[in-house]
Amino acid sequence: MNSRSRMSADGVVAESGLHWLLLPFLTAAAVSVLNPDAMGFKSPTHAAITDDALRRVQRVVDGETLSFTPVALNEVSLHNQQSDCLQFLAWHLYGYPIPSGLRTCLPQNANSFNLHELHFDSDHFSAGSAAIIERRSKIIEFITAPSPDGAEARRELGRALHAIQDFYAHSNYVELTDAGVLSPLPLEGFGTRVLPDPPPYDPRFPDNNTQYCSQTRQPADVLGTFLNDPTGLSSTHPLTSGYWYGASGCDQFPPPGRCLHGNLLASGALGGCVGTHKDDASLSGHERAREFAETSTRDFIEGILNERGVAGNAKAIRALMGITGRGTLAFVVDVTSSMEDEIAQVKAEITSLVSEIVASGEEPAEYLFLPFNDPDIGEPVVTRDAMTFQRVVENIRVSEGGDCPEPSQTALLRALSASQKDSTLLLFTDASSSDPEVADAAIKVAKDKRITVSPVLSGSCSSLDPVFLRNAAETGGQAFFLGEREVHDVFQLVRPQLARRLTNVKTISDVLESVALCSDACRTASDGECDDGGPGSDYSICDLGTDCLDCGPREGASGVRDIPIVVDSTIEQLVVAVSMETKESVTLRSPAGVLLSEGDPGVTVSNFANGCIVSIVAPQPGRWTLQAIGGGAFSMTARAASEIDALSFEFVVESGRAGHEALFPFPGQPLVGGPVLAAANVFGPFVNPSFHMISPTGDEIGVIELATGNPLAAPSDFVGTVSLPDQPFLVAVSGEDGNGFPFERVFPGQFRGQSVQVTTDADLPMPLSLGLLPLGAKSSPRFHVRNLGPSDTFRVTVTDNRGLVTRAEPSSVSIESGGVATVEVDVVVPADFLEREICPPGTDCSDCGPAAYSGGEPICSNDCRFDFDNDCDDGGPGSDYSNCDYGTDCGDCGPRDSASAPATCSDSCVLALNGQCDDQPLSFTDVQITLSAVSESQAEAGNSGSLLFLVTGCTACDRDPTNSGFVDCDDNGIDDGCELCLTGPSSDTDNDAVLDRCDNCVGLANPNQTDIDMDGIGDGCVESPVFQVVPSPPMASPQACGTGAIGMLSMSLLTMCMVGNKRTRATRTSERPTRS
């Protein structure tokens, strides 16, 4: 827990004699260990437990039955699973940059694997239970705030539930209940009290060392040597949880009297090892642990909903369950002078819309506004307060600047990066894009976050910019072409989406080309009168060109699309939006063939020059028909409020610690042809689902075989392999609803197999030290761009999250078919880098906690965005509003007394809510470098790859083995002093400046390593099993350990030599050099 994190003490009792601890705690020497991916149940089990518990939770408030939405269920399960993320494992173990297959963590969960309290491993009961208390407090705080934040509450809920479930999977609680030592019931009180840790190991009572491991024997049994002979359970056996070491969990023995976590594989320095874990259904105690976990999961959620301030609070409960408060409602607006009329309309419509939202109680999680012109781009203003947002919008001012082109894509990227998942963004502009090369990055962020982007185009200083069509088509949004005074109509698309989530029923992107219309489909055809409503018609009974015998062909008529829309019985509201460059007419007919019109019951129609939006409440089930007549770029979407929701389709990879794999998002974009694993989430009452690839124009490309039952996925996930076509496609699912009516849904976003691949040296053989960035050091990683398509030239863009990239060459590469080009990047870390604060203190409050004001002078600045408006906005004494930080509206409020300054607490930092504290000097931080390569001939063809590095407090390391100052006891190519600095306590658990892999007495600080009897065990060290460690030869052989060894385990860098209960170190080929 961060030193400045807050934790309420209300109702928290630090207990030393709990009913579940009827025995004295015994054990072990203090050990600080690395805990990479110390997973409890396998990820699918975590997901199943969480999903099952949340689906059963309901509350009736004001006569309405409330339950978790499918999106909310998915979010909580995702954050639960992400607690087992592997992203930074290789940094801490060997210094490798992370291979692309492991870069699967959400940013805010990237360090989860090495937090003991998230997993209740290594006897971290007090830290684990305290963390759950803090998360519970945060959940309640988030949902009971004036503007509830359900998304953050669900993140905290997912991580809290993971820890609760891991308590039973990692500890021997089940064994203690089975033996009658504890009551055969799940533990009560998670989230309300702190549980004590065992006391230190006391060597005066050796009998108390005996410990009961869930699999009966200690890990050395696998090696043929008993550490202890576990006897029958008695009152002297404490509750404990397994210790996890190294990459496999079996790289080191646990402290005396303790157990390993264990794994299921023959891997690690100790080989396969057993322990307390019950991760797999094949292990004893798994079902009981799962049963207890399910009960505690439900109890924890019910406890939150019964908490004072939450119980009966519909606003709070709806926010937690994802019924309201979903995502960001974002507006990105071109504020150049040519947009003056549109800006006035946007201001009026946003103000009106927000007032309606507040009155309805259906607010999003937050609002965002970002203005841009040429060349300036503002910072996104993000707030959960509706009144504050309205004031921001009211203060929009038209600015000067070039009117064409403009940096709309950079503005879009900035807004998307600041938005939450599952959001809606409207982009208003009348100009072409000056930065189309940024579109790929913007689209990637939007797709990763499931944000729909809808450009609203009121004009163009050139021909229609295709980049806006890409923004819409690839994110599941829609581009609208507006005439004068038509901004109001587009907002009719936004309103229904705020009341509840809308799922895609049909999505089409096409070009309407002029054709001659001639048919006799009119029901009054051949009656001697022209009835198609065209020039010279007698009547307007039929569609244009359908009374050809009486009217003749309609030469030069616009293009026509007839689009079927399948409406099932679960659809409560249908919203159809049509947009085209040139509109002649749009009609919509019911399954009975009746033409829909304004004024029909439950029907709302908004017409504008280049399209229309139609909303139908309780539409008749069956096949509806949309006909669009016009020209140029055309798009339509049909979205529905329905129980059947196509939530997500994504490409995935199998990843995770050995024996505990799960499915994580595919890094980058998959390649054309080669099969790739895909997973789909569909919720609701349906049967016989069938999955299809369809083109953007609506034509079927092929069937996708997906099914439930994948052992690495949640029970409700549909998983299968897909061979990707060399064209853009969408994914649709069809079947029957619970009443037997056909249904169709289209998953958000557009996909395409790529013919360009970006890899890094992390995916190839490389030096060990590339992923470590000490202060003052420079690294030059390489990216490799492989072209699998026809010869082409690719534009190269390199970005990083810390501003440390100083060079990337070349910026453009021409690659023949099958060829590879290499791009080299320089990364330079300033010597004072970790002394800097990324953001001002107190601006990353959710991750760091509040920051007290440190200055003594009066506080007086005019940094408030509402400065000099004659209202005091800084929240201090006598303020009119609390819209800005204390002392930042000096012109209106006057100077403020620093002694009375409240602790600063906001999330205005650009890296807020990422799970890392960014407003204090850092002890280490991550650097992620991403290279994107995009075809210059076809904008849709491109891909990206990333490298991750760790910057630590170490200065540049000695990398030269030829000099006398280079000491490398474990022969891994990294100087020992550097390695100790970079890896910290994870490699030197007794803090004696000797790496554990070379220490002759791990657990007792003996920096001189004295060993008078030369038995390989340090003087004063308690006799315990110790391995000899020697460098691995090119081919593992018994001779590596010498005579007398009874066994050997060879790893990539080291060989562990087993020589009995007393294990001596093998003689090295050369004397260990001394440090000069």
N, C-alpha and C positions, 0 to 999 in steps of 0.2 A: 504494500500500500504506500503510496506516495507520502512523503513526510508532511505535505500540506493538505492531504485529502481530509475531508470532513467525515465524521461518523457520529451520528446521534447516539447518546448513551441511554436514551429513554428506554426503560424496560430491559436493559442489557445487564445480565448478571455474570460475572466471571466466576464460574463455579469450580470448586476443587473436589467436591464430593457428589457428583451427579449420580442419579439412580442407575445409570448405565455403566458407571465405573465403580463397581463394588469391590475393587481390588487396588492395591498400591501400584502406581506406575513405576516401572524399572527402566532403566537402560541408558542409553548409548552415549558415547562420546560425541560431542558436538561436531557435526559434519556438514559442511556446506557443499552441496553437490549440484551438478547440472541435471536438469530434469527435462530432456527433450521429448516432447510429445508423449508425456506420461499419461496415456489414455486409459480411461476406465473401461466401460463397455465399449464395444466397437461402435463407430459412428452411426451405422444404421440402427443399432439398438438404442442409442441416445435419442435419435430422431423418432423412433417408434414410441418410446416411453413418453416423450414430450408431446408428440402429436396426439396420442391416445388420451393423455390427461387433459390437454387443452380442449379437445373436442367435447369432453364430458362436462366442462364448466359452463354454467349458464347463470344469468341473473335476471330477475324480473324487476324492472324499474319503471314506475309510472305506467304500469300495464303493458309494457313492451318487454319481450323476451330477448335478451342480449346474449350473444355468443361470439367467440373469436372468428374473424373472417379468414378465408383461405390464405390471403396475403399475410395476415398477422401470424397464422400458424406457421407458414413457411419461414417468416423472419425469425421467430423464436427458435425454431429447429435449426436454422442456419447458424445463428450465433452460438447455439449450444455446440454444434459440430465444430465450429471454428475455434473453440477453446482447445482443440487438439491440433492446431495448425503446425505444420512442419517448417515454415518458411525460413527461419533463421538457424535451423539445426546445424548446418555445415559450418557456419561461422564459428560457433562455439566449440565444435569438435576438432576440426582440422584446418580451418581457415580457407576452405573452398568458397568461391562464389556459388550461389545457389543454382543448380541446373534448372532449366526452364520447366521441367516437369514438376518441380516442387514449389514453384512460385504460385501458390494457390490461395494465400491468405487474404482476407479482407484487411485493409490497412489498420483498422482499429483493433484487430485481433492478432497482429503479426508476431507479437512476442508471447502469445499465450502459453506456448508449450513449456517454457521454463519458469512458470509461476506455480510454485508448489501449492499455494492456497486454492488454485483452480481445480486441483485434482485430489486433494487430501492424501498426497503421498508423502513418504519420508516423515511420518509422524507430525505433519503440520496441521494439527487439529485446531489450535487456537487461531492461527492465521487464516485457515480455511473458513472457520465459523465466523470470525470477525469480518472477513470479506463478504460473506453472505449477508450479514447484518447490514453492512454498508450498501450493498446492492439493493436490498429490500428497502432501505431508507431512500435511496435514489429513485427507485421505481415509484414509490408513493409521492415523492417530491415532484417527479416529472409529470405525473398524471393529475395531481391536484393543483398544479400551478394555474394562474389565471388563463394562460394559454398553454394547455397541456401538450406535452411532447411524447406521444405514444411510441414513436420510432425508437427514441433513446430508452424508454422504459422497456420495450421488448428486447433491446440489446442486453440490458442489464438482467432481464429475466432469463434469457437464454443462457447466459454465463453462470448465473446463480444456480439454475437447474442442473447444469453440467456438473458443478461441484457437488451438489447434493447427491446426484446419482453416482458419482465417482466414490463418495464416502463408502458406499456398500460394496462397490467393485474392487476397491483398493485395500480396505481394511479387513480385519478378521472378525468384524462385528457378527457376521452370520455364524461363524464357528462358535462364538461365545454364546449366542442365543441357542444354537443347537445343543450345546453342552449344558444348558441350564444355568450358566453363570449370570446371564442377563435374561430379562423378560423377552419372550419370543415375539416381540412387536417392533415395528420400525422406530427409530429414534425420533423423539418429539423435540420441537423447539428450534428447528433450523430458522435462522433469521431473527431470533429474539435473545439468544444467549451465546456467550463465548465458552467454548469447550477447552479444557486444559490440555497441555502437552504432557507427555510422560516426563518424569524427573530424570536427571542425568544418570548414566550407568554408574553403579557403585560396585567396585571389584571386591568389596568385603563380603558380599553376599553372592557368591558364584552360582548358587542354586537358583537364584532368581533370573539368571541369564536365559534359562530354557524358555524358548518361545514357541508358540504354536503357529505354524504356517498353514495356510489353508490347504496346501497340497501335501501335508504331513511331513515332508522332509525339507531340509535346508538345501540350498543350491548345489553344494558340493556333492550331494548324492549322485548327481548326474555325472560327476567326474570320478565317482567311485570312492569318495572319501567323506566320512560323516563329520560335519562341524559340530553338531549336537545330536543327541538321541532324544527326539521329542517324546516326552512321556504323556500320560493322561492329563487332561486339562484340570487345573486346580485354581484356587483363589489367588494364587501368586502369578497367574498369567495375565499381563496387562493387554488392553486394547492397543493394537499397533497397526500401521499401514506399511506397505512394501516400499523399499528403497529402490530407486531407479538410477542406473549409472550408464553413462556413455550412450552410444547410438542404439544399442540393442537392449539396454537394461541389464545386461549381464557382464559388464566390463570390469566389475570390482565386487569384492565381498562386502556385505553390509556390516555395520557396527556389531559388537558382541551382543548376542541375545536378540538380534533383529533379523528380519526377513527381507529378501529381495521382492520387488514387484513381480519379476518373472516375465518370461515370454513363452511362446509356443514353438520357437524355432531353435535349431542348433547353431546359434550365432552368438557373437560376443566373446570377450576374453575368457569367460567361464563356460563357453558353450551354451547350449540351451539350458535355461534354469527355471525351476519352479518357484512359486512364491505365493503371496496372498491374493494375487489378482484372480478375478472371475470374469474376465473379459469375454470369454468364448463359451458358447452353450455346451461344449464338451467338458468343461471343467466343473468340478464338484462345487456346489453352492451357487452356481450361476442363476438358477431359477429363483432361489430364495432371495438373492441379492437384487434381482430384477423386480421381484414382487415388492420388496421393501422400498426400492427406488420409485416405483410407480405410486405407492401410497404417499411417500414423502413429497413427491412432485405435486400431487393434487393438494395435499395439505398446505404446502407453501403458497400455491396460487390462491386457494380459498382463504388463507390467512390474510393475504394482501387485500382481497376483495371485502373481507369483513372488518378491515381496519377502520378506525374512526376517521372520518373525512373521505373515505372511499365508499364505504357501505351506503347504498342509496344514492350515490352521486353519479347520475347518468352521464355527465360530461366526462368524468374521470374514467368510468368503466368503458364507455364507448371509445375513448382514446386508447386505453390499454388493449382493447380487443380489435383495434384497427377499423372500427366502424366509422369513426371520424378522425380527423387529424392526420391524414395520410399525405406524406410527401410535401413537396414545395410547389406553390403556385408562383411561377416565375414569369417576369416580363422583361424582355430585352428590347430597348427602344432606340432607334436612330433619332437623334435630337438636332440634326442639322436644319438649317433654315427652310429647306424645301419641304420639310415634314411638318411645318407649323400647323396646318389644318388638321392633319392626322393626330398630332400630339395633343391638341385640344380635345379631340374626340377620345383618345386613349385615356387621358386624365379623367374625363367625365365618366367613362364606362368603368374604369377600375374603381373609382370612388363609389359608384352606384353598386357595382358587383360586390365589393367588400362589405358594404352596408347590408346587402341582402344576405350574405354569408353569415355575418354576425347574428342577424335576426333569426336565421334558420337554425343556428347552432351547429352548422356543418362546416366548420372552419378546417382548412388544411393545417398541417403541422407548422408551416411557416410560409411567409411571403418573401419574395425576392424581387428587387428592381435593379436594373443595370442600364445606364444611359451610355451611348457611344456616339462619336462623330468622327470626322477625319481631321487629325490623326489620333485624337485622344479617346481613351476608353476608361470609363469610370470604374470604381470598385463596386462590387455587388453589395447592396444594402439588404441585409437579411434580418427579419424580425418576426416574432410570433405574435406581436401586438398589432391588431388591426388598425387602431387609431394612429399609431406611429407610422404604419405603412401608408395610410391615407395622407398623412402630412408629408411624407417623403414624396409621394406622387404629386401632391398639390404644388410642391416646390420645384417641379421640373421647369427648366427654362430652355428655350430654343437657343442654340449656340451657333457660332460661326463655324466655318470649316468647309472644305471641299464637299461638294454634293455627290460626287461620283468618281471612282468607286470608293467604297468604305470598308473598314476592317470588321465586318459583321461576324466572320467566323472566329476571330480572336475573342470578340465580345461574347459570342455564344459559348466558346470553350470556358471562359472565365465564369460565366453564370452556371454552366453545367457542373463545373468542379465544386461550386459552392452549394449545389442543390442536394437534397436527399434522394434516396431511391424512390421509384414509383411516383415520379413527379410529372407535372405538365408545364411546358414552356412555350410561350408565344413570342416570336421575333417579329418586330415591326420595322420595315424599312422600305425605301423607294429607290434604292440604289443597288448596283451590282456589287459583288464582293471583291475587295482588293487583296484578299488573303486566302484564296481557295485552297492553298497548300495546307492550311490549318484544319480544313474540313474533316480529314481523316481522324485526327486526334479528337475533335469534338464529337464526331459520330461514335467513336469507340467509347468515350466516356458515357454518352447518352445510352448506348446499348448495354454497357456494363451495369448502369444504374436503372435501366428500364424507364428512361425518361422520354416521353413523346415530344418531339419538336415540330411545331407548326409555324412556318414562316407566313407572315401576312404581308403581302406585296402590294403596295398601292401605286407602283410605277417603277420604271427602270430607266436609267440613263443609257442603257444599251438593250440589246435583245435579252429575253428572259434568261437569267443566269441559272444554268443547270445545277449549280451547287445547292441552291435552295430546294430543288426537287429531290436531291440526294438527302439533304437534311431530313426531309419529311419521310421519304419512302423507306429509308434504312432504319429509322427510329420508330416507325409505326404512327407517325404524325401525318399531317396533310398541309399542302401549300394552298393558300387562298389568294386570289387575285381580286383586289377591291377597286371600286370606282370611288368617286367623291362621296363623302358623308356615309360610308357604309361600314365603318369600324364597329358600330353597334351590332351588326348582324353576326359577326364572327364570335362575339361574346356569348351568343346563344349556344355555341358548341361547348363552351367552358362550363356553363351553369349546371347541366345535368351531371357532369363528371365530378362535381364537388359534393353532390348529395350522396352518391355512392359510387363505388368502382364500376366502370363500364368495361366489358370484355368485347374483343373484336369478333364480329360475326362474318364480315366480308371486308376485304381490302383490295382495291384495284388501282393500279397506276398504268396509264396508257396514253396514246396519242390518237385523237379523233381526226381521221382524214376524210376529206370531202369525197362523197360517192353519189352516184345517181340513184335515187330511190324509186323503186317501181315494184309494187306488189298489189294483190287484190285481197289483202287480209281484212280489209274493212268489212264490217257486218252488213253494210248497205252498198257494197261494191256492185258495179254493173247495173245500177238502177237509173242510169241516165243523168244523174246529178253528181257533181264533184263535192265530195264530203270530207276531204282530208285537211281542210283549214288553210291550205296554201294559197298563193296568189290566184285570184279568179274563182275561188271556191264558192259553191252555193251554201255549204254548211261546214261546221267544224265538229263533225261527229267522231272522226277517226284520226289516227296519227298521220303525220305528213308522209305522203308517198305510198299509202296503203290502199288507195282507190285509183290505181293506175289506169284501169280501163276507161274510167270516166274523166280523170284529171290529166292523164298522161304522165310520163316520168318527170320527176322533179329534178331537172338537171342542175348540177352544181350545188346541190343541197349539202349541208354539213354532215360530218361523220355521225354515225349512230351507234350506241352501245345499249343492248338489252341485257340486263344483269339480274339473275335470280338471287333472291335473298331468302334463305330458309329460316323461318321463325318457328321455334319450338314452344312448348307449353310452359317453360320456366321463365320466359322473357316477360318481365314486368314493364319495361320501357325500351323502345327502340329509337335510336338517334341516327339518322342517315344524313351525311354531309357530302355534297358534290361541289367540285371546283373545276373550272376549265378556263382556258385562255379566252375563248369566244363561246358564249352561251346563247343558244336559241331557245331550248326548252328542256325541262326536266319533269318527268311524270313518274308517279309511283302508284301501282295498282295492287289491290288486296288479292288474296288467293281466289276470291270470287270474281275477280276482274273489274272491281269497282275502282274508279279513279279517285285517288285521295285528294282532298282539297281543304283549304283553310276553313275552319268553322265546323269540321266534322268533330264528333265527340272525342276528346283526348288528343286532338291533333294541333300542333303548333308549327307554322311554316314561316321561315325567314328567308325571303328572296333578296339576292343582291345581283349586281350586274353580271358577275361571272360564276354564279353558283347558287346554292340554297342549302338550308339546314332544316330538316324535318324531324320533329319529335312526336312519337306516338306512344301513348300510355295504353297498356294492356292490348297489344296488337293481336290480331287473330292468328292462331297457329296455322302454318302452311307455307306455301311458296308465293312470296311477293315478287313483283317485277318492277325494276327500275329501268326507265328509258331515258338516256341522255343524248341530246342532239346539240352539236356544237363543233368547235374546231380547236386544234392545238393540244397542248398538254392537258391531260384530264386525270382526275383522281376522285375516288369515292371511298368512303368508309361507312360501314354499318356497325354501330356499337350497341351493346345491350346491357341493361341491368338484369342479371340472371344468376340463379344458383349455380349454373354450369359455367365455370370460369377456366379458360385456358391461360394459366398463370405464366408459365415460362417454358421455353425450350432452349436448351444450351448444349454445347459440346463439352464433354468432360473427359478427365483422365483418372486412372486409378493411381492414387497417391497415398502417402501416409507411412507410418512406421511399420517395419516388417511385421507381418502377422496381424496388422490392424488397419489395413487399407480401407479407403473410402473413395467416393467419387467427388472430385473437385473440378471447378471450371477449367476448361482447356486454356492454356496460356497462348495468347496471340490468336491467329485464325488458322483453322485446319486447311490442309492442301487438297487440291482437286484429286479425285479418283480414290486415293487410298482410304480404306475404311477408317472411320473415327467413331468413337462411342458418343452417344447422345442420350440425354435424359429430359423427360417432359413431365411437367406437373399440371394435371387437370383435376379440378375439384367439382363435385356436384353429383346429382342423381342421374346417372347415365349407364348404359350397357353397350356392349359390342363396339368399343372405340376402334377406329381405323385412322392411321396417320398417313398424310400425303405431303409431297413436295409440290408446290404450285408456283407458276411464274408470276411476276408482278402484274401481268395482264390477266391473270386468273386461270390460265390453262394448266392442266395437270401435267406434271413432269414424271412422277413415279410414286410408288408406295414405300413407306418406311415401316419396317417391322420393329415395333416397340412393344414391350410387355412388362408387366410387374413381376416381382420375384427375384430380381437381381440381388445377390447376397451382400453387395456393397452399397446398396441403395435403400432408402426408406421403403416400407411396404407398399405405399401408394404411388411410388415413382415408376414411370414407364421408361424402360432403358433398352437400347439396342444399338446396332452398328449401322452407319450410314455411309454410302459411297457418294461423294459430293460431285454434282455436275459442274461443268464449266460455264455457269450462268447464274445470275442472281435468282434466289428463290425464297419463298415463304413456306411455313409449315402450318398445315391445317389438320384438324381432327374432326371426325364426323362419327355419328352413331345414332342411338335412340335415347330420348330422355326417359324419365321414370314412368311417363304415361304413354310411351310408345311412339311419340312424335319424332321425326328425324331432327337432329340438331347438327349444326356446323359451327366451328370456331376457328379463328386464325390466331396463332401465337404472335406476340409483339415482335417487331423487328424483321429485318431482311438479312439473308445469309448468302454467302458465296464462297465456294472453295477457291483457294488462292493458288496461283502458279509461281509465287515468289515466297521464299522462306528466309527468315532471319535467324541465325544461330549465333552463339557466342563461344568464346574459349571455355566457358564453364560447361558447355555441352561436349567438349572435346578434351583429350589429354592436355594437362596444363600444370604449371608450377603451383605448389601448394599455397604460396603466399599472396596470390593475386587478389583474394577477397579481403585482405587486411589493409586498412588505410591508416597508418599512424600519422600523427600530426607532423606537418612539414614535409610530407612525402608526396611523390607523384607516381601515379600508376597510368599505364597506357593499355587498357584492355582493347581487344579487337572484336568487331562484329563481322559476320560473314553473310553476304547477301547472295542467295542461290536462285537463279532464274530457271524455273521448270517449264516456262512457256516459250513463245517465239522471242527472238532477239529483241531487246528493248533497252531503253534508258530509264533509270530510276532516280527520282529525287530523294535525297537522304536528309532526314531531320533528326537531330539528337537533342533530347531534353533530359534534365535531371531535377530532382526535388530539392536540392540544396544549393544550386548555383555554383558547383565546383568544376564543371566541365569547361576547360579553357580552349580546347581545339577538337575539331572533328573533321577529318579529311579522308577521302574527297567528299564533296557535298553532292556530287552527281556521279553515277556509275553507269556505263554502258556494258551490258552483259549479253553474250551470245546464249542461245538456247542450251541449257545444261551447264552453263558456266557459273563461276563464283567470283565475286569481288569482295575485297576486304576493306573495311573502314576502321581506322584507328582513332581512338579517342583519348585525349589527355585529361586526367582528373588530378587536380592539385588541391591539397588540403592545407590551408594556412595554419601556421604554428599556433595561432590564438583562436582557432575555429571553435573549440569547445568552451571558450570563455565568453562567447557571444550568446546573447539570447535571440532566438529566432523571432520572438514576439515580445512586446512589453509585458512586464509582470502583471498577472491578473487577467490576461486576455485569453488564457486557455484554461478557464476555470473548471470545466467538467473533467479535464485530465489532471490538473495540478492542484485544484482547490483555490480559494481566494488568496490574494496577496495584500498584505498591509502596506500602506504608503510609507516609504522609507525616507522621504525628504523632510526638512524642517521649515522650509520657506513656505509662504502662502502659495496656494495653488491658483494659478491664473493663466488660462490659455483660451483661445477661441477656436478650438478644434471641433467643437460641436457642429453638426451639420445644420443646426437651427440657430446658429449664432446671429446676434444683432437682429432678431425678429421681434424684439420688445417683450418676449416671454422668457422667463428663467426656466431652463430646461435641464438643469444638471442634477435634480433630485435632492439638493441640499435644502437647508432651512429657508422657507418662504418661496420655494419653487412653484412654478405653475405646472410643470411637467417633469417627468423623470425619464427623458429620452436620451440623455447623454451622461458621460462620466462626470463625477464630482469635480468641479473646478474648471470644466472645459467650455463653459458658456460665460466667460468672465465679463464680456461686454454687456450682458443682460443681468447677470447675477452679482457681479463684483467678485473680488478675490475671496477665496475660501480658506478657512483656518485648517492647516495641515493636520493639527492635532485631532481634529474632529473628523478627519477623512475616513469614510467607511472602507472596509476591505474591498479591493477591486475584484470584481467577479463578472466576467463576460466571456463569451466564446467568439470574440471578433478576430482572434488569431486565424491566419489563413490555414493553419494546420490544426485547428481545434477539432476535438472529437475524433482524433485518430488513434487514441489509446496510448499516446506518448505525451509526456509533459514537455511543452515547447516554449514556455515562458521563463525558464530558468537556465543558467549555464548547464551544459550537458556533460554527463560522464561518458556517454557514447551516443552515437546516433547512426542511422542508416542512410545510405545514399543509393538511390535507385536511378539507373541510367537506362533510358529507353531510346532505341533507334528505330525509326520508321522508314521504310523504303516503299515509295509509291511510283507506279508506272506513269511516265509523262504522256503516254499515248492513250491510256484508259484509266480514268481516275479511280475506278472501283477495284483495280488490281493493286494490292499492296499488302504489307504485313509488318509486324514489329517484333522485336525481341528486347529483353531487359536483362541487366546485370544488377546484382545487389552487393553492396559492400558494407563493412562495418568500420566506422571511424571511432577509435578509442582514444583514451588519454595518453597513450604511449607516444614517445617521440620516435623518429625514424629508426628502424631496427637495423642491427648489424646483419647483413645478408652475405657476408664474404667468409666462407669456411676456411680460407687459406691463411687468415691472420690469427694471432694468438688470443685475441679478445673474443673470438667466436667460440661459444660453448654450446654444444648440442648433444645432451646426454642420451636422447632417444632417437637420434639420427633421422629426424623428420625434415631436415632442411631449414628449420627455423631456430634462430638463436634462442637459448633458454630464457634469457632475460626478457627478450621481446615476447616470447610465448606466454610467460607468466603475466606480463602486463596486459596482453591482449585477451587472455582467457580468464584471468583473475582466479577467484577461489575454486572455480570448477576444475582447475588442473593442479591446485595445490591446497588440498583440503585442510592440512594442519598449519598452513601459513608459515612454513619454514624456508621459503625461497628455493625449495627443491621440488621439481615436478613429481607428482605422484607416480608417474610411470618409471621414475628413477630413484624414488625415495625408498630407503631400506627400513623405514618404520612409518608407514602412513598412519595418521591419527595422533602421532606424538611429534611435536616440533623438535627436530634435531638437525639444525642447519649444518653442523660439522659432519654428520653422517658417520660418527665413530662406531667401529665394529671390532672390538678387541679380539674376540674369538674368531673373527673372519668367517662367520657362518651365514653371512648375508642378511642377518637380522640386526638392526641397530641396537646398541647397548641401551638397556632400560626399556626396551620395547616388549610388550606382552607377546608371548609366543602365539602366533596365529598363522594360518596358511598364507604363504606368500609365493608369488610366481617369480621365476627368473624372466627377465625381459631382454631379448636380444634382437638386433635388427633382422628383419626377414631376408633370407638369401633369395636369389632369383627363383629357385625351386625349393619349396619346403622339403626338408629331409630331417630324419632323427639326428643326424650329426650336428644340426644347428644348436641343439641343446646339450650336446656332449653325453658322456656315459653317465649312467645313474638316473637319467630322466625316465619317468614312467608314462609320460604322455606329452603331447605337444598340440598347441592350437596356433596355426599360422594365420596372420592377418596381413593386410596389404603393406603395413609399415613395420610391424613388430611381430615377434614370435614369443608366445607365453610357454615357458617350460615348467612342467609339473614334475616335482621330485619328492612327493610325499607330504607329510604334515609340515615338515620344515623344508622350505624351498629356498635355495641359494641362488644368487645371481650368477649367470654364466659369465665366464671370463671374456672380457671384450678384446677385440683384436688390437686395440691400442689403448694406452693410458688415457684416462679422462683429462682433457686439458684444464688448466686452471684459468680463472678469469683474471685478466690483468687490469 
